[in-house]
Amino acid sequence: MTPMPLVVRQALADRLSALPDLRAFLADVSLLAGVAVRFWPAVASAAGPAAVDSGRASAPEPVEFCARLGREAAGCRACAAFRQKLRERASAAPAEATCDAGLVEVLVPVAVGGVLAGHFLVAGLREGAETAKTTNRARHLLARQGVDWSAAYIARWRTAAPECGAARRAALARVLAAGAERVGRAMTEHLAGASPGVPDLVERAYRIVHAEHARSLRVPLLASRLGVSAAHLSRVFHHATGLRLVDYVARYRAERARAMLAEDDPRPVAEVARACGFASISQFNRVFRSTFGASPRALRRRNGRRA
């Protein structure tokens, strides 16, 4: 069976993030628990930069200690590595871990139709009262990661982090797990029967788009090749993926173009656009910016600086 393509999973994450039930639930739990609870998509949003690719949640850190650590290059790398490991542990069930700063994070998986769509994330929780022992331990471990902060600075911002003991965290994880099941069920219904796989018709459409994305792929032509009407193909594809077929084709082409630019393809941007099936450079720029939050030339400049 064909795996769910990246752009489809991105669309799923975008729609789940915007679901009113999810927003209301997180706001209620955050208010009642006194800690910030966020949704962390399993893949980067299709509408913006790939913040989660680095292992960090896309929203600003609500705990000041974590926010300050994230502004340090070494601290950002340490947080990303820690959170990515925790996400791997929380792929099927809630999990928690303590970072080098001595703060606890809790992750609760959210699945839609059997597909992991993301996690509920609670970050920057302090286990108990701040002491010289906890301060010095955090200072030592952070220094090993390249973050050279004074004990007074660490104590100040750790003290400001919300305190949440083991019993409260366990209760919070249970509440979030129940909410994840409810929200996932609502999203499944919202997508009109999403499932771990996709219908055979959609899989065959995937294969044509992936193999022939540089050619003309109008919906009536695709439908004729697949032996169905354009209306039927569009309806089945949208129900299975949450995307219109024309949007999927455009995003897949943009994804291929981004891969070529990331690999330092020497061709001008306009040639890359044509090679990926875009009819004009203006259409390419519009789709690329809406999908990745930056222009193709900006991506190429960033890659050049990294090199």
N, C-alpha and C positions, 0 to 999 in steps of 0.2 A: 504494500500500500504506500502511496506517495506521502511523505511527511508533509505536515502543514507548512507552507512556505513562510519565510520571514515576514513578508509584507502583509500576509493574512494575520499572522500572530500579532504584528504591530497594530493592525486595525482592531483586533480583539482587545488589546490592552488599552487603546485609545477609548473605545466605546465603554469598556468596563470602568475606566477612570472617571468618565462623565456620567455614569449611572447614578441617578438621584438616590436610590436606595443605599448605595455604597457611601456617598458623601454624608447622608444623614446619619448612617450608622457610625461612621468614624467620628463625626462631630459629637454624637451622644456619648460614645465611650470615652473620648478624650475629656469631655466635660466631667463625667462622673468619676473617672479614674484619676484625674488631675495630671495626666501625662499626655503627650502628643502621640497620636496614632496616625500613621500614614499608609497609603497604598504604594507599594514598590512594584512596578510592572516587571514581568519576567524578561521582557525584551524592551529595547529603547522605543520610545514613542515615535511613530511615523511622522509626527508633526513638529518634531524638534530635534536638537542635538542628542547624540547617543550618550546621555549622562550615565545610564546604568551599565554601559559597556565597561566602565572602569570599576564596577562593583559598588557604586554609590547611588543612593536614591536621588531622583531628579529634583525633589523639592528641597528648599533650604533647610539646613539642620536647625531644629527648634531648640536644642540644648546648646547654650553658648560655648561650653567646653568643646563640644564636637565641631561647632562652626569654626572656632579658632584653630583647632587642630587641622581642619580641612583646608585652611588657608596656607598652611605650611606644606611645601612640596613633599617632604618626608612623611609628614603626618597624613597627608592625603593618600599616599601609597600604602601606608600601614593600615589605615581605615578600610581602603578598598580591598586589600588582601584578606583582612579579618572578616569583612562582611560577605565577601564572596564564599569563603569557607563555610560561614554560617548558613548561607543560602543553600549550599549543596547539602548540608545536614537537614535542612527544613524543606526538602522537596516534596515530602509526603505527609509530614506531621510537624507540629510546632516544635521549635528548638530555641535554646538560648545559649549564650556564651558571654564570657567576660573578656573585654579587650585589654591591651597593654596599659591603657589609662585607668584600668580598674573599674570601668563602667560596664553595665550589663545591657545587652540587646536581646530582644525577643522577636522572632519571626514566626508567622503563622501562614501556611500556604493557602492560596485561593485558587480553586480549580473551576473551570467552566467546561462542561461536557467532557470531563475526563482529561482536559488539557490544563497544565499549570499556567495560569494567567499572571500570577504575581504573588506577592506576600503582603500581609499586614505587618508593618514594622514599628516597633517601639524601641527607641534608641536612647542612650545616655542615661541609664538608671543607676543610681548609687545604692549599693547594698546596705550600708549602715552609716553611722556617724564617721566623719572625717577625723583621722588620727595621724600622728606623725608616721606611724608604720605604713598606713595606706598611701600617704603622700610620697614617702620615700620609695616605696615599691613602684608606684606609677612613674616617678621620676627616673628610676633606674631602667625600667623597661622601655620608656619612651626614648631615653638617651641611646639605647641600643638600636632603635629605629632611626636615629638621626635627629630627634627632636630634643633640643637642649633648652629646657625650661627650668626656671628656679623652683625650689620647693614651695616658696610663698605663692608664686603664680599658679602652680598646680593646685595647691590647697584652696586658693580663692575660687577658682572656677569649678573645681570638683564639689565644693560645698554648695555652689549654686545649682548643681544638677539635682533633679527630683529624686527623693529617696523612695525606694520600692523594694521591700523585702521579698524573700522567696515565696511566702504564702500569697502575697498580693500578686506577684508575677504569675504564679500558677493559676490563680483565679482569673486574671486578665487574659491569659492564654486560652482558658476554657471559653470565656465569653467571646473572644475573637474567633475561635474555631467555629463556634455556633453561628456567629455572624457570617463567617466566610462561606459556610454551607448555604445559608439563606441567600446571600448575595449571588453566589455562583449559580444557584437554582433560578433566581430571577433573571440572570443574564442569559442562561440557557434558553429560557422561555422567550426572552427578548430577541434572541437570534433565531427563533423559530426552529428549535430542534438541533442545536449544534451537537456534534458528536466527535469522539476521538479521531475518526477518520472523515472522509468526505465522500459524497456520491461518486459513482464511476464516471458520470458525465463531467463532473468538475475535475476529476483526476485527468481525464483525457484533454480537457481544456488547458489544464496546467502544462501538460506535456507539449502541446502545440505552441503555447506562448513561450515556454522556456527554449524550445528548439528554434523557433522562428520569430523571436522578438524583434529582429531587425527588418522584418517584412511588414507589409500592410496587414493589420489584424482587426479589421472592422467586425463588429459583432455579427451582422448578417452572414458574412463570409464564414466566420468560425462556426456559426450555427448550422450552415449548410453542410460543412465538412463533417460535423458531428451528427447530422441526420435529425436535427430538431429545429423548431422555430426559434427565431431570435428572442421572442418574448419568453419562451420556456427556458432557454439557456440563461438568460439574464436573471430570471426569477430564482432558478435553482442555485445559480452561482452566488447570488446575494444572500439567500437563506443559509447557505453552507459556510460562507466566509465573512459576511458582514460588509463586503465590498461590492461595488458595482464592477462588472467585468472590465469596462473601459478604464476604471481607476486602477484595477489590478494590473492591467497591461502597462499603464503609464508608470506605476510605481516599480514594477519589475524592471522596466527599461532604465529607470533612474538608478535602481540598485546596481544593475550591470555597469552603468556609466560610472557610478561612484567607485566600483571595484577597479575599473580601468584607470581612473584618475589616481586612486590610492596606490596603484602599482607603477606610478610614474610613466604612464603611456606618453610617448613623446609627441603624439599628434595634437594639433590644436583642439580646443574644446569643441568647436563647431564640428570637426570631423568625428570626435568621440560621440557627439550627439547623433549624427547621421548613422554611425556604425551601430548604434543601439536602437535605431528605428524612429527617432524623432523627426518630424517633418520640417521643423524650423528651430533655430537657436532660441527664439523667444519662447516657444512652447517648452523646450528643454529647460531653460532657466526657470520658468514658472513652476514646472512640475518638480524640479530638483529642489528649489527653495522651499516649496510647501511640504516636501517629504522629509528633508534633512535640516531645515532651518538655516541654511547657508547656500550661497551661490556656488556653482562648480569652480569658478576661479578662486573663490575664497578657500575652498577645500584644497585646491592645488597649491595655493600659497602656503597653507598650514603644513602640508606634506613636505614642501620644500624646506621650510624652516626646521622641521623635525630631522630631515636628512642632513 
